[in-house]
Amino acid sequence: MDQFKMELYEDEVFIFSPKGDLYKLPKGATVLDFAFHIHSNLGCKCIGAKVNGRNVPIRHKLQSGDQVEILTSSTQTPKQDWINIVTTSKARTKIRQTLKEVASRQAAFAKETLERKFKNRKLDYDEAVMMRLIKKEGFKEVTDFYQSIADETVDVNDFIDKYVAMLRRENEQPAELPLRSAENYNIQLPVEEYTNTNNDVLVIDQNLKGIDFSLAKCCNPIYGDEVFGFITVNGGIKVHRCDCPNAPQLRSRFGYRIVKARWAGKSKGQLYPITLTVVGHDDIGIVNNITSIISKEPDIQLRSIGISSNDGLFSGNLTVMVDDTSKLESLIRKLRTVKGVKQIKRN
């Protein structure tokens, strides 16, 4: 039993504060562990300690019987490498939490800085274009991009120049996939009229000329969708679905550039790429059942399918080519009858 107690104590160290208070920590604990053990705020401000009257760094390992006085600085903040210095879960959890909070504040400040630069240069902040450019620049997450601005590894002015160039290209060139059902449609009202009154309506119809507009790539509207027009910086019009994920921001920030719109005439049969997300139980033959239903639709083509499964559940995306919403809605209703399918929605 005495041997057991000795081995037990060998896994711990006992530390004294300057006031004589005794603290127990695991063997290998550092000055930083001790600071977080006393209080999280003390740990976040720790710059070192006096151990037995001698100044030591935050990574110094403590021994039983040490008297430790934590040294702090009001300008100190947790660093990423602190994760590798501490040994206790309490310290590690608090460091991660604080780093996340700091990164969030820095990202928010960086975003404000970016938007202020846009305002100073009298540019409209198009969230959809911004997201595409951030991805193109190699950032996996938006927060990583804003953190790079905060760290000054991304030059804001250079990035805005790239944004302007991308916006100009997208407004001057057609989409990569030729969504042609709207290319032959044009507004019935002249430009000077639809920009000056809330009563104007963009009527998308055939064989009319005069207005340059295209389908927005962020939501891929198709014939039959409820849509609206958005006047771009170059004076053209992007047609968006009313339930486009960017619609709330466009309406709240650029309401004066919104144009009411509706389809006219009939669909001409051009096919649109539409992506459907499917979720359900991973039953045998479910993929074959899904593709079989699609293949039997005369005016719908299956372009791609990607399914993954885990623990008896599957999820995936189907891309189909369809010419109007009535046929798309009919397909969705049929796919919902497949055994095992629990959810299917249009992206």
C-alpha positions, 0 to 999 in steps of 0.5 A: 500500500505504501508503494502504491501511495508513493507511485500515486504521488509521483504522478502529481506535483504540489505547488505553493502560492506566495501566500502559502496556499497548496495546489495539486497539479499533474506531473509535467505541469507548466507555469502556464498550467498553474496560471490557468488552474488558479483562474482563466483570466490569470492564465490568459495574461500570463507572461511567466512566473517567479519560481522560488524567487527566480524568473522563469518562462511560461513553459517551465515545468514545475516540481513539488514544493515550488513556490510560484508567483504568476507574472502578468501583462495587460497586453498579453493574449493566448497564442496558438502554440500555448496548446503545446505548452500546457498539459491540463485539459482545463488550460487547453480548453480555455486557450482554444475557446479564447483563440476562437473568440479572438479570431471571431473579433478579428474577423468581424473587424476585418470585414468592417474594414473591407466594407469601409474600403468598398464604401470609400471607393463607392463600390457595391458589396456583392456577397455572392461575387465575394464568396466566389472570389474568396474560394478562387483565392484558395480560402476554404472558409470565409473566416480564414480569409478575414483572419488573413486580412487581420494578419495583414497577409492579404492586401485589402486594396489588391483584393478589391481590385481583383473583386472589381475585375471579377465583377466586370468579367461576370457582367460582360461574359455569359455564364459557363453553362449557357442558360439560354431560355432567358437569353432570347427574352427581353424586357418590354420597357425601356431602361429609363422607365424601369429604373425610376418606378416601383410599378415597372415589371420585367416581363421575360418574353421571346423575340424582344430586344433592348436589355442585356440580362442573364440568369444568376448563377447563384440560384439558377432560376428556370422557367416557372420560378418566381423571379426578380431582376437586379440591376448590375453595376454595368446597367444589365440585369441579373434574374434571381429566384425569389427564394435565392439565398442572396435575395434577403441581402440584395433587398435590404441593402440594394432595394433601389436596384430591385426590379419586379419580374415575371415570365411570359409565354411558354418554355422553349424546351431549353434545359437547365442544370438543377441540383437536388439534395437527397437524404435517406436510409441506405436501402439496397437498390435505392440508387437504382430506383432513383435513377430508374425514375429519372430515366423514365421522364421523357424531358429530363436528363440525369447529368451527374449523381454523387451518393455517400453513406455512413451508419445506414444513412445516405446523402448525395446530390443529383444534377438533372437537366430540366426545362421548367418548374412543373416538370421538376416538381413532378420529378421531386414528388416521384422521387419522394415515393422511393423507399428509404428517401426521407428528404429531397430538396432543390439547392 
